[in-house]
Amino acid sequence: ICIAAERIDVVEECRRQGVPISMIETLQSGGTRVVMHNARDAALLATHFGNKVLTGPVTRTTERFRRPDSGSR
């Protein structure tokens, strides 16, 4: 899911919720794209961020497919 929030905020919320991150990237157009291991975890995170979930087109960076920072799982 794509979220209008800083990467660190997304990582911290995933840590608080106990949601492991599969992949994460900062979006060139602003915000963060995060991939969870399952739909239930993605739905939990989307519910938490609510109207910050981006639904329109986003511009991704060349930083794609970066593993999460150590300790974010």
All heavy atoms as a GROMACS GRO file, in nm:
protein
  561
    1ILE      N    1   0.084  -0.118   0.000
    1ILE     CA    2   0.000   0.000   0.000
    1ILE      C    3   0.089   0.125   0.000
    1ILE      O    4   0.203   0.119   0.044
    1ILE     CB    5  -0.099   0.001   0.119
    1ILE    CG1    6  -0.026   0.002   0.253
    1ILE    CG2    7  -0.196  -0.113   0.111
    1ILE    CD1    8  -0.118   0.011   0.374
    2CYS      N    9   0.036   0.232  -0.051
    2CYS     CA   10   0.108   0.359  -0.054
    2CYS      C   11   0.043   0.452   0.048
    2CYS      O   12  -0.079   0.463   0.054
    2CYS     CB   13   0.102   0.419  -0.194
    2CYS     SG   14   0.184   0.317  -0.317
    3ILE      N   15   0.128   0.516   0.128
    3ILE     CA   16   0.081   0.596   0.239
    3ILE      C   17   0.145   0.734   0.235
    3ILE      O   18   0.266   0.745   0.214
    3ILE     CB   19   0.114   0.528   0.373
    3ILE    CG1   20   0.055   0.386   0.376
    3ILE    CG2   21   0.065   0.610   0.491
    3ILE    CD1   22   0.106   0.301   0.489
    4ALA      N   23   0.066   0.838   0.258
    4ALA     CA   24   0.117   0.975   0.265
    4ALA      C   25   0.178   0.998   0.403
    4ALA      O   26   0.119   1.064   0.488
    4ALA     CB   27   0.006   1.075   0.236
    5ALA      N   28   0.292   0.934   0.426
    5ALA     CA   29   0.362   0.946   0.553
    5ALA      C   30   0.510   0.918   0.528
    5ALA      O   31   0.546   0.852   0.430
    5ALA     CB   32   0.306   0.846   0.655
    6GLU      N   33   0.593   0.968   0.618
    6GLU     CA   34   0.737   0.944   0.608
    6GLU      C   35   0.767   0.797   0.635
    6GLU      O   36   0.696   0.730   0.712
    6GLU     CB   37   0.812   1.030   0.710
    6GLU     CG   38   0.799   1.179   0.687
    6GLU     CD   39   0.868   1.223   0.559
    6GLU    OE1   40   0.976   1.170   0.526
    6GLU    OE2   41   0.813   1.312   0.492
    7ARG      N   42   0.871   0.749   0.571
    7ARG     CA   43   0.914   0.610   0.586
    7ARG      C   44   0.928   0.571   0.734
    7ARG      O   45   0.880   0.466   0.776
    7ARG     CB   46   1.046   0.592   0.511
    7ARG     CG   47   1.104   0.455   0.520
    7ARG     CD   48   1.246   0.458   0.460
    7ARG     NE   49   1.300   0.325   0.457
    7ARG     CZ   50   1.322   0.256   0.347
    7ARG    NH1   51   1.297   0.308   0.230
    7ARG    NH2   52   1.370   0.135   0.353
    8ILE      N   53   0.993   0.654   0.814
    8ILE     CA   54   1.016   0.622   0.954
    8ILE      C   55   0.885   0.605   1.030
    8ILE      O   56   0.871   0.519   1.116
    8ILE     CB   57   1.109   0.725   1.024
    8ILE    CG1   58   1.148   0.678   1.164
    8ILE    CG2   59   1.044   0.862   1.029
    8ILE    CD1   60   1.236   0.557   1.166
    9ASP      N   61   0.784   0.686   0.996
    9ASP     CA   62   0.654   0.676   1.061
    9ASP      C   63   0.585   0.543   1.026
    9ASP      O   64   0.522   0.480   1.112
    9ASP     CB   65   0.564   0.793   1.022
    9ASP     CG   66   0.621   0.926   1.069
    9ASP    OD1   67   0.689   0.928   1.174
    9ASP    OD2   68   0.597   1.027   1.001
   10VAL      N   69   0.598   0.500   0.902
   10VAL     CA   70   0.540   0.373   0.859
   10VAL      C   71   0.612   0.257   0.929
   10VAL      O   72   0.547   0.166   0.982
   10VAL     CB   73   0.547   0.358   0.705
   10VAL    CG1   74   0.499   0.220   0.662
   10VAL    CG2   75   0.465   0.467   0.637
   11VAL      N   76   0.744   0.261   0.932
   11VAL     CA   77   0.822   0.155   0.999
   11VAL      C   78   0.786   0.148   1.147
   11VAL      O   79   0.764   0.039   1.201
   11VAL     CB   80   0.974   0.178   0.979
   11VAL    CG1   81   1.055   0.084   1.067
   11VAL    CG2   82   1.011   0.160   0.832
   12GLU      N   83   0.777   0.262   1.212
   12GLU     CA   84   0.743   0.265   1.355
   12GLU      C   85   0.603   0.210   1.381
   12GLU      O   86   0.581   0.137   1.478
   12GLU     CB   87   0.757   0.406   1.412
   12GLU     CG   88   0.901   0.449   1.429
   12GLU     CD   89   0.980   0.358   1.522
   12GLU    OE1   90   0.930   0.320   1.630
   12GLU    OE2   91   1.094   0.324   1.486
   13GLU      N   92   0.507   0.246   1.296
   13GLU     CA   93   0.371   0.196   1.315
   13GLU      C   94   0.366   0.045   1.293
   13GLU      O   95   0.296  -0.027   1.366
   13GLU     CB   96   0.272   0.267   1.224
   13GLU     CG   97   0.128   0.229   1.250
   13GLU     CD   98   0.085   0.253   1.394
   13GLU    OE1   99   0.133   0.348   1.460
   13GLU    OE2  100   0.001   0.175   1.444
   14CYS      N  101   0.438  -0.004   1.194
   14CYS     CA  102   0.444  -0.148   1.171
   14CYS      C  103   0.503  -0.218   1.293
   14CYS      O  104   0.455  -0.323   1.336
   14CYS     CB  105   0.526  -0.181   1.046
   14CYS     SG  106   0.441  -0.140   0.893
   15ARG      N  107   0.605  -0.160   1.350
   15ARG     CA  108   0.667  -0.216   1.470
   15ARG      C  109   0.567  -0.218   1.586
   15ARG      O  110   0.553  -0.319   1.655
   15ARG     CB  111   0.790  -0.134   1.507
   15ARG     CG  112   0.875  -0.197   1.615
   15ARG     CD  113   1.005  -0.123   1.636
   15ARG     NE  114   1.092  -0.143   1.521
   15ARG     CZ  115   1.166  -0.049   1.464
   15ARG    NH1  116   1.167   0.074   1.511
   15ARG    NH2  117   1.242  -0.076   1.360
   16ARG      N  118   0.494  -0.108   1.607
   16ARG     CA  119   0.394  -0.102   1.715
   16ARG      C  120   0.283  -0.204   1.697
   16ARG      O  121   0.235  -0.263   1.793
   16ARG     CB  122   0.332   0.038   1.722
   16ARG     CG  123   0.413   0.138   1.798
   16ARG     CD  124   0.333   0.266   1.825
   16ARG     NE  125   0.305   0.342   1.705
   16ARG     CZ  126   0.386   0.434   1.652
   16ARG    NH1  127   0.501   0.460   1.709
   16ARG    NH2  128   0.353   0.498   1.543
   17GLN      N  129   0.241  -0.224   1.572
   17GLN     CA  130   0.131  -0.317   1.543
   17GLN      C  131   0.179  -0.462   1.530
   17GLN      O  132   0.096  -0.552   1.516
   17GLN     CB  133   0.061  -0.275   1.412
   17GLN     CG  134  -0.004  -0.140   1.417
   17GLN     CD  135  -0.123  -0.134   1.509
   17GLN    OE1  136  -0.190  -0.234   1.533
   17GLN    NE2  137  -0.151  -0.017   1.562
   18GLY      N  138   0.310  -0.484   1.529
   18GLY     CA  139   0.362  -0.620   1.511
   18GLY      C  140   0.345  -0.672   1.370
   18GLY      O  141   0.330  -0.791   1.348
   19VAL      N  142   0.347  -0.580   1.274
   19VAL     CA  143   0.327  -0.615   1.133
   19VAL      C  144   0.462  -0.619   1.063
   19VAL      O  145   0.530  -0.517   1.052
   19VAL     CB  146   0.235  -0.511   1.065
   19VAL    CG1  147   0.226  -0.536   0.916
   19VAL    CG2  148   0.096  -0.513   1.127
   20PRO      N  149   0.505  -0.737   1.016
   20PRO     CA  150   0.633  -0.744   0.944
   20PRO      C  151   0.624  -0.680   0.806
   20PRO      O  152   0.522  -0.686   0.739
   20PRO     CB  153   0.661  -0.894   0.932
   20PRO     CG  154   0.537  -0.964   0.969
   20PRO     CD  155   0.443  -0.866   1.033
   21ILE      N  156   0.733  -0.618   0.765
   21ILE     CA  157   0.742  -0.552   0.635
   21ILE      C  158   0.817  -0.644   0.539
   21ILE      O  159   0.925  -0.692   0.570
   21ILE     CB  160   0.816  -0.418   0.647
   21ILE    CG1  161   0.738  -0.322   0.736
   21ILE    CG2  162   0.842  -0.358   0.509
   21ILE    CD1  163   0.813  -0.194   0.768
   22SER      N  164   0.759  -0.664   0.421
   22SER     CA  165   0.826  -0.742   0.318
   22SER      C  166   0.920  -0.652   0.237
   22SER      O  167   1.036  -0.685   0.217
   22SER     CB  168   0.722  -0.807   0.226
   22SER     OG  169   0.786  -0.878   0.122
   23MET      N  170   0.869  -0.538   0.191
   23MET     CA  171   0.947  -0.440   0.115
   23MET      C  172   0.897  -0.300   0.151
   23MET      O  173   0.781  -0.284   0.186
   23MET     CB  174   0.929  -0.458  -0.036
   23MET     CG  175   0.973  -0.590  -0.086
   23MET     SD  176   1.150  -0.601  -0.077
   23MET     CE  177   1.184  -0.688  -0.225
   24ILE      N  178   0.986  -0.202   0.137
   24ILE     CA  179   0.948  -0.064   0.164
   24ILE      C  180   1.029   0.028   0.074
   24ILE      O  181   1.145  -0.002   0.044
   24ILE     CB  182   0.964  -0.027   0.313
   24ILE    CG1  183   0.899   0.107   0.345
   24ILE    CG2  184   1.109  -0.035   0.355
   24ILE    CD1  185   0.881   0.134   0.494
   25GLU      N  186   0.967   0.136   0.028
   25GLU     CA  187   1.039   0.233  -0.053
   25GLU      C  188   0.978   0.371  -0.035
   25GLU      O  189   0.859   0.385  -0.010
   25GLU     CB  190   1.040   0.196  -0.202
   25GLU     CG  191   0.905   0.210  -0.269
   25GLU     CD  192   0.908   0.176  -0.417
   25GLU    OE1  193   0.943   0.264  -0.499
   25GLU    OE2  194   0.872   0.061  -0.450
   26THR      N  195   1.061   0.473  -0.044
   26THR     CA  196   1.016   0.611  -0.042
   26THR      C  197   0.972   0.646  -0.183
   26THR      O  198   1.042   0.616  -0.280
   26THR     CB  199   1.130   0.704   0.004
   26THR    OG1  200   1.171   0.662   0.135
   26THR    CG2  201   1.085   0.848   0.008
   27LEU      N  202   0.854   0.707  -0.195
   27LEU     CA  203   0.802   0.742  -0.326
   27LEU      C  204   0.855   0.878  -0.370
   27LEU      O  205   0.860   0.972  -0.290
   27LEU     CB  206   0.649   0.746  -0.322
   27LEU     CG  207   0.581   0.613  -0.293
   27LEU    CD1  208   0.434   0.634  -0.265
   27LEU    CD2  209   0.602   0.517  -0.408
   28GLN      N  210   0.891   0.887  -0.496
   28GLN     CA  211   0.939   1.013  -0.552
   28GLN      C  212   0.830   1.119  -0.545
   28GLN      O  213   0.857   1.237  -0.522
   28GLN     CB  214   0.985   0.993  -0.696
   28GLN     CG  215   1.046   1.116  -0.757
   28GLN     CD  216   1.098   1.088  -0.897
   28GLN    OE1  217   1.097   0.976  -0.945
   28GLN    NE2  218   1.144   1.191  -0.964
   29SER      N  219   0.705   1.077  -0.561
   29SER     CA  220   0.594   1.172  -0.559
   29SER      C  221   0.551   1.208  -0.416
   29SER      O  222   0.459   1.286  -0.398
   29SER     CB  223   0.475   1.114  -0.636
   29SER     OG  224   0.437   0.988  -0.582
   30GLY      N  225   0.619   1.151  -0.318
   30GLY     CA  226   0.588   1.180  -0.178
   30GLY      C  227   0.518   1.062  -0.111
   30GLY      O  228   0.431   1.001  -0.170
   31GLY      N  229   0.559   1.033   0.009
   31GLY     CA  230   0.499   0.922   0.082
   31GLY      C  231   0.585   0.797   0.077
   31GLY      O  232   0.702   0.800   0.036
   32THR      N  233   0.525   0.687   0.117
   32THR     CA  234   0.596   0.560   0.129
   32THR      C  235   0.512   0.447   0.073
   32THR      O  236   0.391   0.442   0.096
   32THR     CB  237   0.625   0.532   0.279
   32THR    OG1  238   0.699   0.641   0.333
   32THR    CG2  239   0.703   0.405   0.299
   33ARG      N  240   0.576   0.357   0.001
   33ARG     CA  241   0.511   0.235  -0.046
   33ARG      C  242   0.562   0.122   0.041
   33ARG      O  243   0.683   0.105   0.058
   33ARG     CB  244   0.546   0.207  -0.192
   33ARG     CG  245   0.486   0.078  -0.243
   33ARG     CD  246   0.523   0.056  -0.390
   33ARG     NE  247   0.470  -0.069  -0.438
   33ARG     CZ  248   0.537  -0.184  -0.440
   33ARG    NH1  249   0.662  -0.189  -0.397
   33ARG    NH2  250   0.482  -0.294  -0.485
   34VAL      N  251   0.471   0.046   0.098
   34VAL     CA  252   0.510  -0.065   0.186
   34VAL      C  253   0.432  -0.189   0.146
   34VAL      O  254   0.315  -0.183   0.111
   34VAL     CB  255   0.488  -0.028   0.336
   34VAL    CG1  256   0.343   0.000   0.366
   34VAL    CG2  257   0.545  -0.134   0.428
   35VAL      N  258   0.500  -0.302   0.149
   35VAL     CA  259   0.440  -0.431   0.115
   35VAL      C  260   0.446  -0.519   0.238
   35VAL      O  261   0.553  -0.534   0.299
   35VAL     CB  262   0.515  -0.498  -0.003
   35VAL    CG1  263   0.454  -0.633  -0.035
   35VAL    CG2  264   0.515  -0.408  -0.125
   36MET      N  265   0.332  -0.574   0.276
   36MET     CA  266   0.324  -0.664   0.390
   36MET      C  267   0.332  -0.809   0.341
   36MET      O  268   0.325  -0.836   0.222
   36MET     CB  269   0.192  -0.648   0.466
   36MET     CG  270   0.146  -0.512   0.514
   36MET     SD  271   0.247  -0.370   0.494
   36MET     CE  272   0.337  -0.367   0.641
   37HIS      N  273   0.340  -0.901   0.435
   37HIS     CA  274   0.344  -1.043   0.402
   37HIS      C  275   0.206  -1.101   0.369
   37HIS      O  276   0.197  -1.205   0.306
   37HIS     CB  277   0.408  -1.123   0.516
   37HIS     CG  278   0.554  -1.097   0.531
   37HIS    ND1  279   0.649  -1.161   0.456
   37HIS    CD2  280   0.620  -1.011   0.611
   37HIS    CE1  281   0.768  -1.117   0.490
   37HIS    NE2  282   0.754  -1.026   0.584
   38ASN      N  283   0.100  -1.033   0.415
   38ASN     CA  284  -0.034  -1.085   0.388
   38ASN      C  285  -0.136  -0.971   0.387
   38ASN      O  286  -0.109  -0.860   0.434
   38ASN     CB  287  -0.073  -1.194   0.489
   38ASN     CG  288  -0.073  -1.145   0.631
   38ASN    OD1  289  -0.146  -1.052   0.666
   38ASN    ND2  290   0.009  -1.206   0.716
   39ALA      N  291  -0.253  -1.001   0.334
   39ALA     CA  292  -0.358  -0.900   0.318
   39ALA      C  293  -0.412  -0.853   0.453
   39ALA      O  294  -0.451  -0.737   0.467
   39ALA     CB  295  -0.472  -0.957   0.233
   40ARG      N  296  -0.416  -0.940   0.552
   40ARG     CA  297  -0.466  -0.900   0.684
   40ARG      C  298  -0.380  -0.791   0.744
   40ARG      O  299  -0.431  -0.692   0.798
   40ARG     CB  300  -0.473  -1.022   0.776
   40ARG     CG  301  -0.547  -0.992   0.906
   40ARG     CD  302  -0.551  -1.110   0.997
   40ARG     NE  303  -0.450  -1.082   1.099
   40ARG     CZ  304  -0.375  -1.172   1.159
   40ARG    NH1  305  -0.387  -1.299   1.131
   40ARG    NH2  306  -0.288  -1.137   1.250
   41ASP      N  307  -0.248  -0.806   0.736
   41ASP     CA  308  -0.157  -0.704   0.788
   41ASP      C  309  -0.169  -0.574   0.710
   41ASP      O  310  -0.165  -0.466   0.767
   41ASP     CB  311  -0.013  -0.754   0.787
   41ASP     CG  312   0.014  -0.861   0.893
   41ASP    OD1  313  -0.070  -0.876   0.985
   41ASP    OD2  314   0.119  -0.928   0.884
   42ALA      N  315  -0.184  -0.585   0.578
   42ALA     CA  316  -0.200  -0.465   0.495
   42ALA      C  317  -0.329  -0.392   0.532
   42ALA      O  318  -0.331  -0.269   0.542
   42ALA     CB  319  -0.202  -0.502   0.347
   43ALA      N  320  -0.436  -0.466   0.557
   43ALA     CA  321  -0.564  -0.406   0.596
   43ALA      C  322  -0.552  -0.337   0.732
   43ALA      O  323  -0.606  -0.228   0.752
   43ALA     CB  324  -0.674  -0.511   0.598
   44LEU      N  325  -0.480  -0.398   0.825
   44LEU     CA  326  -0.458  -0.338   0.957
   44LEU      C  327  -0.386  -0.205   0.945
   44LEU      O  328  -0.427  -0.104   1.003
   44LEU     CB  329  -0.379  -0.434   1.046
   44LEU     CG  330  -0.343  -0.382   1.185
   44LEU    CD1  331  -0.467  -0.368   1.271
   44LEU    CD2  332  -0.245  -0.478   1.251
   45LEU      N  333  -0.281  -0.203   0.864
   45LEU     CA  334  -0.205  -0.080   0.845
   45LEU      C  335  -0.288   0.025   0.772
   45LEU      O  336  -0.287   0.142   0.808
   45LEU     CB  337  -0.076  -0.110   0.768
   45LEU     CG  338   0.030  -0.002   0.775
   45LEU    CD1  339   0.076   0.020   0.919
   45LEU    CD2  340   0.148  -0.037   0.688
   46ALA      N  341  -0.362  -0.016   0.671
   46ALA     CA  342  -0.448   0.078   0.597
   46ALA      C  343  -0.554   0.138   0.689
   46ALA      O  344  -0.583   0.258   0.681
   46ALA     CB  345  -0.513   0.007   0.479
   47THR      N  346  -0.610   0.058   0.777
   47THR     CA  347  -0.709   0.108   0.872
   47THR      C  348  -0.646   0.211   0.965
   47THR      O  349  -0.705   0.316   0.991
   47THR     CB  350  -0.768  -0.008   0.954
   47THR    OG1  351  -0.835  -0.097   0.864
   47THR    CG2  352  -0.868   0.042   1.057
   48HIS      N  353  -0.526   0.184   1.011
   48HIS     CA  354  -0.460   0.278   1.101
   48HIS      C  355  -0.433   0.412   1.031
   48HIS      O  356  -0.459   0.517   1.088
   48HIS     CB  357  -0.328   0.222   1.153
   48HIS     CG  358  -0.250   0.325   1.228
   48HIS    ND1  359  -0.281   0.363   1.356
   48HIS    CD2  360  -0.148   0.406   1.190
   48HIS    CE1  361  -0.200   0.460   1.394
   48HIS    NE2  362  -0.118   0.487   1.295
   49PHE      N  363  -0.381   0.407   0.909
   49PHE     CA  364  -0.346   0.532   0.839
   49PHE      C  365  -0.467   0.600   0.775
   49PHE      O  366  -0.460   0.717   0.740
   49PHE     CB  367  -0.234   0.507   0.737
   49PHE     CG  368  -0.098   0.501   0.800
   49PHE    CD1  369  -0.036   0.381   0.822
   49PHE    CD2  370  -0.034   0.618   0.841
   49PHE    CE1  371   0.090   0.375   0.881
   49PHE    CE2  372   0.091   0.613   0.900
   49PHE     CZ  373   0.153   0.492   0.921
   50GLY      N  374  -0.576   0.529   0.758
   50GLY     CA  375  -0.703   0.588   0.711
   50GLY      C  376  -0.690   0.670   0.585
   50GLY      O  377  -0.649   0.621   0.480
   51ASN      N  378  -0.721   0.801   0.595
   51ASN     CA  379  -0.722   0.887   0.476
   51ASN      C  380  -0.582   0.921   0.426
   51ASN      O  381  -0.568   0.989   0.325
   51ASN     CB  382  -0.804   1.013   0.500
   51ASN     CG  383  -0.746   1.102   0.609
   51ASN    OD1  384  -0.646   1.067   0.672
   51ASN    ND2  385  -0.808   1.216   0.632
   52LYS      N  386  -0.478   0.872   0.492
   52LYS     CA  387  -0.341   0.891   0.442
   52LYS      C  388  -0.302   0.784   0.339
   52LYS      O  389  -0.197   0.792   0.278
   52LYS     CB  390  -0.241   0.889   0.558
   52LYS     CG  391  -0.250   1.012   0.645
   52LYS     CD  392  -0.138   1.013   0.746
   52LYS     CE  393  -0.140   1.143   0.825
   52LYS     NZ  394  -0.026   1.152   0.914
   53VAL      N  395  -0.387   0.683   0.321
   53VAL     CA  396  -0.362   0.581   0.219
   53VAL      C  397  -0.383   0.645   0.083
   53VAL      O  398  -0.488   0.704   0.056
   53VAL     CB  399  -0.453   0.458   0.237
   53VAL    CG1  400  -0.436   0.360   0.122
   53VAL    CG2  401  -0.424   0.390   0.371
   54LEU      N  402  -0.282   0.637  -0.002
   54LEU     CA  403  -0.288   0.697  -0.136
   54LEU      C  404  -0.360   0.601  -0.230
   54LEU      O  405  -0.325   0.484  -0.239
   54LEU     CB  406  -0.146   0.726  -0.187
   54LEU     CG  407  -0.064   0.821  -0.100
   54LEU    CD1  408   0.080   0.826  -0.148
   54LEU    CD2  409  -0.125   0.959  -0.101
   55THR      N  410  -0.458   0.652  -0.302
   55THR     CA  411  -0.534   0.568  -0.393
   55THR      C  412  -0.510   0.601  -0.540
   55THR      O  413  -0.546   0.523  -0.626
   55THR     CB  414  -0.686   0.579  -0.363
   55THR    OG1  415  -0.724   0.715  -0.372
   55THR    CG2  416  -0.717   0.526  -0.224
   56GLY      N  417  -0.451   0.716  -0.566
   56GLY     CA  418  -0.424   0.755  -0.704
   56GLY      C  419  -0.286   0.712  -0.749
   56GLY      O  420  -0.214   0.641  -0.679
   57PRO      N  421  -0.246   0.753  -0.868
   57PRO     CA  422  -0.115   0.717  -0.919
   57PRO      C  423  -0.002   0.780  -0.836
   57PRO      O  424  -0.019   0.890  -0.782
   57PRO     CB  425  -0.113   0.772  -1.062
   57PRO     CG  426  -0.233   0.856  -1.078
   57PRO     CD  427  -0.323   0.834  -0.962
   58VAL      N  428   0.108   0.709  -0.825
   58VAL     CA  429   0.226   0.758  -0.754
   58VAL      C  430   0.348   0.740  -0.844
   58VAL      O  431   0.346   0.659  -0.937
   58VAL     CB  432   0.249   0.682  -0.620
   58VAL    CG1  433   0.133   0.704  -0.524
   58VAL    CG2  434   0.271   0.534  -0.644
   59THR      N  435   0.452   0.817  -0.817
   59THR     CA  436   0.576   0.803  -0.892
   59THR      C  437   0.677   0.732  -0.803
   59THR      O  438   0.709   0.780  -0.694
   59THR     CB  439   0.632   0.941  -0.933
   59THR    OG1  440   0.532   1.009  -1.008
   59THR    CG2  441   0.758   0.926  -1.016
   60ARG      N  442   0.722   0.616  -0.849
   60ARG     CA  443   0.817   0.538  -0.772
   60ARG      C  444   0.960   0.580  -0.805
   60ARG      O  445   0.985   0.646  -0.905
   60ARG     CB  446   0.796   0.389  -0.799
   60ARG     CG  447   0.658   0.346  -0.748
   60ARG     CD  448   0.624   0.205  -0.781
   60ARG     NE  449   0.710   0.115  -0.706
   60ARG     CZ  450   0.712  -0.017  -0.727
   60ARG    NH1  451   0.635  -0.071  -0.819
   60ARG    NH2  452   0.791  -0.092  -0.658
   61THR      N  453   1.053   0.543  -0.720
   61THR     CA  454   1.193   0.580  -0.739
   61THR      C  455   1.273   0.462  -0.792
   61THR      O  456   1.223   0.350  -0.803
   61THR     CB  457   1.257   0.624  -0.606
   61THR    OG1  458   1.257   0.512  -0.518
   61THR    CG2  459   1.181   0.738  -0.543
   62THR      N  460   1.399   0.487  -0.821
   62THR     CA  461   1.488   0.379  -0.864
   62THR      C  462   1.537   0.297  -0.745
   62THR      O  463   1.610   0.202  -0.761
   62THR     CB  464   1.609   0.435  -0.941
   62THR    OG1  465   1.676   0.528  -0.855
   62THR    CG2  466   1.566   0.502  -1.068
   63GLU      N  467   1.495   0.334  -0.625
   63GLU     CA  468   1.533   0.266  -0.502
   63GLU      C  469   1.447   0.142  -0.479
   63GLU      O  470   1.448   0.082  -0.373
   63GLU     CB  471   1.514   0.364  -0.385
   63GLU     CG  472   1.549   0.310  -0.251
   63GLU     CD  473   1.509   0.406  -0.141
   63GLU    OE1  474   1.529   0.526  -0.154
   63GLU    OE2  475   1.456   0.357  -0.040
   64ARG      N  476   1.373   0.099  -0.575
   64ARG     CA  477   1.278  -0.011  -0.561
   64ARG      C  478   1.343  -0.137  -0.504
   64ARG      O  479   1.461  -0.163  -0.520
   64ARG     CB  480   1.217  -0.047  -0.696
   64ARG     CG  481   1.130   0.060  -0.750
   64ARG     CD  482   1.072   0.016  -0.879
   64ARG     NE  483   1.012   0.129  -0.945
   64ARG     CZ  484   0.951   0.121  -1.060
   64ARG    NH1  485   0.943   0.008  -1.122
   64ARG    NH2  486   0.897   0.227  -1.113
   65PHE      N  487   1.258  -0.217  -0.443
   65PHE     CA  488   1.292  -0.350  -0.392
   65PHE      C  489   1.397  -0.348  -0.283
   65PHE      O  490   1.474  -0.440  -0.267
   65PHE     CB  491   1.334  -0.443  -0.506
   65PHE     CG  492   1.233  -0.446  -0.616
   65PHE    CD1  493   1.265  -0.403  -0.743
   65PHE    CD2  494   1.103  -0.489  -0.592
   65PHE    CE1  495   1.172  -0.403  -0.845
   65PHE    CE2  496   1.010  -0.489  -0.692
   65PHE     CZ  497   1.043  -0.447  -0.819
   66ARG      N  498   1.397  -0.243  -0.205
   66ARG     CA  499   1.488  -0.236  -0.092
   66ARG      C  500   1.426  -0.306   0.027
   66ARG      O  501   1.311  -0.288   0.059
   66ARG     CB  502   1.515  -0.089  -0.058
   66ARG     CG  503   1.614  -0.072   0.052
   66ARG     CD  504   1.651   0.073   0.066
   66ARG     NE  505   1.743   0.088   0.175
   66ARG     CZ  506   1.759   0.197   0.243
   66ARG    NH1  507   1.689   0.304   0.212
   66ARG    NH2  508   1.844   0.203   0.341
   67ARG      N  509   1.504  -0.387   0.090
   67ARG     CA  510   1.458  -0.457   0.210
   67ARG      C  511   1.443  -0.356   0.323
   67ARG      O  512   1.511  -0.255   0.326
   67ARG     CB  513   1.559  -0.565   0.251
   67ARG     CG  514   1.567  -0.677   0.153
   67ARG     CD  515   1.446  -0.763   0.167
   67ARG     NE  516   1.451  -0.868   0.067
   67ARG     CZ  517   1.352  -0.948   0.041
   67ARG    NH1  518   1.239  -0.935   0.105
   67ARG    NH2  519   1.360  -1.040  -0.050
   68PRO      N  520   1.355  -0.385   0.418
   68PRO     CA  521   1.339  -0.292   0.530
   68PRO      C  522   1.466  -0.280   0.612
   68PRO      O  523   1.549  -0.370   0.611
   68PRO     CB  524   1.225  -0.355   0.612
   68PRO     CG  525   1.209  -0.494   0.563
   68PRO     CD  526   1.271  -0.501   0.426
   69ASP      N  527   1.476  -0.170   0.684
   69ASP     CA  528   1.592  -0.149   0.772
   69ASP      C  529   1.594  -0.258   0.879
   69ASP      O  530   1.491  -0.309   0.919
   69ASP     CB  531   1.584  -0.013   0.839
   69ASP     CG  532   1.590   0.101   0.738
   69ASP    OD1  533   1.651   0.081   0.631
   69ASP    OD2  534   1.534   0.207   0.765
   70SER      N  535   1.711  -0.289   0.926
   70SER     CA  536   1.727  -0.389   1.028
   70SER      C  537   1.641  -0.356   1.149
   70SER      O  538   1.636  -0.244   1.194
   70SER     CB  539   1.875  -0.395   1.069
   70SER     OG  540   1.892  -0.487   1.174
   71GLY      N  541   1.574  -0.456   1.201
   71GLY     CA  542   1.493  -0.438   1.320
   71GLY      C  543   1.350  -0.398   1.293
   71GLY      O  544   1.272  -0.383   1.385
   72SER      N  545   1.308  -0.384   1.166
   72SER     CA  546   1.172  -0.342   1.139
   72SER      C  547   1.078  -0.460   1.122
   72SER      O  548   0.964  -0.445   1.090
   72SER     CB  549   1.169  -0.253   1.014
   72SER     OG  550   1.212  -0.323   0.902
   73ARG      N  551   1.125  -0.579   1.143
   73ARG     CA  552   1.040  -0.697   1.130
   73ARG      C  553   0.985  -0.741   1.261
   73ARG      O  554   1.020  -0.733   1.363
   73ARG     CB  555   1.118  -0.812   1.068
   73ARG     CG  556   1.141  -0.789   0.924
   73ARG     CD  557   1.214  -0.904   0.866
   73ARG     NE  558   1.216  -0.883   0.725
   73ARG     CZ  559   1.174  -0.968   0.636
   73ARG    NH1  560   1.127  -1.082   0.672
   73ARG    NH2  561   1.181  -0.942   0.509
   0.00000   0.00000   0.00000
